[in-house]
Amino acid sequence: MAELNGNPVTLEDLQALALTNYGHFTFMHLRDGTVKGLSLHLDRLVRDCRIVFGVDLDRERTLNHIRKAVHGVSGLVGLRVTIFDPDLDMGRPGDGKNPHVLVNLRPAGTAPPSPLTAKTFTFTRDNAEVKHLGLHPQLRLRRDAQLAGFDDAVFLEPDGRISEGATWNLGFIDQDGTVIWPDAPVVPGTTMLLLQNLDTPSQITAPVRLADLPDMAAAFATSTTAGVRPVSALDDAQFANKHSTLTALRDAYTAIPDERL
């Protein structure tokens, strides 16, 4: 199911999106008309629209398009909101200043995610602060990681700092139980932001390099899809799948109230 600006989407509407792949998006879980971190998702859409298109996105109009698209939908579904300009021309992307709102719904998995293994690659996402549509580099490295026997890819800055996963944020837990968020260019994920707003457990942001991994008690991925997911291996480094801080993070995230559309 898909709607563009509150109307059924056509093939012609999607042509620019398919051929230019220029725009940005957010993905959330809709549960019986509520979304965890809804305000943060809307903040992201407004912020990224200024960066990508240089214009202000109408927050309330966008929310109304979402409400219309999900009217009558129950249960748990995946909800993606993509902002793009159907009239954008590849030769003159600077003329693209009329962003439209594309809303897609898809089934959402309910099974608890298994622990994740990841392989590191030196790579920095273009416009790392924007959740944009340019996913080819990340998916190529995810593919390379899977061909090497891992589940996914994790990125390293040229100076060796660990940053993020292919489509998720990464965190660590040190031997004292403190959460460490890597100090590096990353997409400001809504799940990560919700966790960072918690009063407990203790959290810091600091550079993390491969040489620091033996000092870490646990590692985890965060995303709308998986919530808080243990990372059991990063290259040759192994981490515990269970840790009291990891449990506390997961429980605290689950307890964050959803917002109604």
C-alpha positions in Angstrom: 0.0 0.0 0.0 1.3 3.5 -0.9 0.0 7.0 -1.0 1.6 10.2 -2.3 0.4 13.4 -0.6 -2.7 11.5 0.5 -3.6 10.1 -2.9 -3.1 6.7 -4.5 0.4 6.6 -6.0 0.9 6.0 -9.8 3.9 4.6 -11.7 4.5 8.1 -13.2 4.7 9.6 -9.7 7.4 7.2 -8.8 9.5 7.6 -12.0 11.7 10.4 -10.6 12.2 8.5 -7.4 13.3 5.4 -9.3 15.5 7.2 -11.8 17.2 9.8 -9.6 17.0 8.2 -6.1 17.2 11.7 -4.5 15.4 12.3 -1.3 15.2 11.2 2.4 13.1 9.0 4.6 12.3 7.7 8.0 11.0 4.2 9.0 8.8 3.5 12.1 6.7 0.8 13.6 3.0 1.5 13.8 1.2 -0.4 16.5 -2.6 0.1 16.6 -2.3 3.7 15.7 0.7 4.6 17.9 4.4 5.0 17.1 7.4 5.0 19.5 9.4 8.1 19.0 6.9 9.7 16.6 8.0 13.3 17.4 11.6 12.3 16.7 10.7 10.8 13.3 8.9 14.0 12.4 11.8 16.1 13.6 14.1 14.1 11.3 11.9 14.6 8.3 11.7 18.4 8.8 15.5 18.6 9.6 16.6 16.5 6.7 14.2 18.3 4.2 16.1 21.5 4.9 19.4 19.8 4.2 18.3 17.8 1.1 15.9 20.3 -0.5 16.6 23.6 1.2 13.0 24.1 2.1 10.8 23.6 5.2 8.6 20.6 5.3 5.1 21.2 6.6 5.1 19.0 9.7 1.3 19.0 10.3 0.5 18.3 6.6 3.0 15.5 6.6 1.4 14.0 9.7 -2.0 14.3 8.1 -0.8 12.4 5.1 0.5 9.7 7.4 -2.8 9.5 9.3 -4.8 9.2 6.1 -2.6 6.4 4.8 -2.9 4.3 8.0 -6.6 5.0 8.7 -8.2 1.7 9.8 -4.9 -0.2 10.0 -4.5 -2.3 13.1 -1.8 -4.5 14.6 1.9 -4.0 14.0 3.1 -2.8 10.6 6.1 -1.1 9.1 5.6 2.5 8.1 8.0 4.3 5.8 7.7 8.0 4.9 9.8 9.1 1.9 10.3 12.7 1.0 11.1 13.4 -2.7 10.2 15.7 -5.6 8.5 13.9 -8.5 9.4 16.8 -10.8 13.1 16.7 -10.0 15.3 16.5 -13.0 18.7 14.7 -12.8 20.3 17.5 -14.8 19.1 20.3 -12.4 18.6 18.8 -8.9 18.9 22.3 -7.5 15.4 23.0 -9.0 13.9 20.3 -6.8 12.1 22.5 -4.1 8.6 20.9 -4.0 9.0 17.8 -1.8 6.1 15.4 -1.7 5.2 12.8 1.0 5.2 9.2 0.0 3.8 6.8 2.7 4.4 3.0 2.4 3.1 0.3 4.6 4.6 -3.2 4.9 4.4 -6.2 7.2 6.6 -6.0 10.3 8.3 -9.0 11.9 7.5 -9.8 15.5 10.2 -12.4 16.3 12.9 -11.3 18.7 16.1 -10.6 16.7 19.0 -13.0 17.2 22.5 -11.7 18.2 24.3 -10.0 15.3 27.8 -10.5 13.9 29.5 -7.8 11.9 32.6 -7.2 9.9 34.3 -3.8 9.8 35.0 -1.7 6.7 36.7 1.7 6.4 33.8 3.8 5.1 32.0 7.1 5.8 28.5 7.7 4.7 27.9 10.8 2.6 25.9 13.3 4.6 26.0 10.9 7.6 23.6 13.1 9.6 20.8 12.6 6.9 18.8 9.4 6.5 18.9 9.7 2.7 18.1 7.4 -0.1 21.7 6.7 -1.2 21.9 3.2 0.2 24.1 1.5 -2.4 27.4 1.8 -0.6 26.0 0.5 2.7 24.2 -2.4 1.0 27.3 -3.3 -1.0 29.3 -3.5 2.2 26.5 -5.5 3.9 26.7 -7.9 1.0 30.5 -8.2 1.3 30.1 -8.9 5.0 27.6 -11.6 4.4 29.7 -13.2 1.8 32.5 -13.3 4.4 30.3 -15.1 6.8 29.0 -12.2 8.9 25.5 -10.8 9.3 26.2 -7.1 8.5 28.8 -4.4 8.2 30.1 -1.8 10.7 32.0 1.3 9.5 35.3 2.7 10.5 36.4 6.3 10.0 39.7 6.8 8.2 41.3 7.6 11.6 40.1 4.3 13.0 37.1 5.4 15.0 34.1 3.0 14.9 30.9 4.8 13.8 27.8 2.8 12.9 26.3 -0.2 11.2 25.0 -0.4 7.7 21.5 0.8 8.6 21.7 0.9 12.4 23.4 2.6 15.3 26.0 0.8 17.4 26.7 1.1 21.1 29.1 -0.6 23.6 29.0 -1.4 27.3 32.3 -1.2 29.2 33.4 -3.4 32.1 31.7 -1.0 34.6 28.4 -1.2 32.8 28.5 2.2 31.2 27.0 2.6 27.8 29.5 4.1 25.3 28.1 5.7 22.1 30.8 6.0 19.4 32.0 9.6 18.9 31.9 9.6 15.1 29.7 10.8 12.2 26.4 8.7 12.4 22.8 9.0 11.4 20.9 10.2 14.5 18.7 7.1 14.8 15.4 7.5 16.7 16.0 4.5 18.8 19.4 5.7 19.8 18.1 9.1 20.7 15.3 7.7 22.8 17.8 5.6 24.7 20.2 8.6 25.1 17.4 10.5 26.8 17.1 7.9 29.6 18.3 8.8 33.1 19.8 5.3 33.5 22.0 3.5 32.8 25.1 5.7 32.8 25.9 6.8 29.2 28.8 8.7 27.6 29.9 9.5 24.0 33.5 8.8 23.3 35.8 7.6 20.5 35.9 3.8 20.2 38.5 2.0 18.1 39.2 -1.7 17.3 42.0 -1.7 19.9 39.4 -0.8 22.6 37.1 -3.8 21.9 38.8 -6.2 24.3 37.9 -3.8 27.1 34.2 -3.9 26.2 31.8 -6.3 28.0 29.0 -6.1 25.4 27.9 -4.4 22.2 24.5 -3.8 20.7 22.7 -2.5 17.7 19.8 -0.1 17.8 17.1 0.4 15.2 13.3 0.8 14.8 13.2 -2.7 13.4 15.1 -4.5 16.1 15.0 -2.2 19.1 18.1 -3.2 21.1 19.9 -6.1 19.6 23.0 -7.8 21.0 26.1 -7.8 18.8 27.9 -11.0 19.6 31.0 -10.5 17.3 32.8 -7.6 15.6 35.5 -9.0 13.4 37.4 -11.4 15.8 36.2 -9.7 19.0 33.5 -11.6 20.9 30.9 -10.1 23.2 28.5 -11.6 25.7 24.9 -11.8 24.4 23.5 -11.2 27.9 24.5 -8.3 30.2 22.6 -6.5 33.0 23.0 -3.2 31.2 21.8 -4.6 28.0 18.7 -6.0 29.7 18.2 -2.6 31.4 18.4 -0.8 28.0 16.0 -3.2 26.4 13.5 -3.0 29.2 13.7 0.8 29.4 13.2 1.1 25.6 10.1 -1.2 25.7 8.7 0.9 28.6 8.9 4.2 26.6 5.3 5.2 25.9 4.2 5.2 22.3 2.8 8.4 20.7 -0.6 8.4 19.0 -0.8 9.6 15.5 
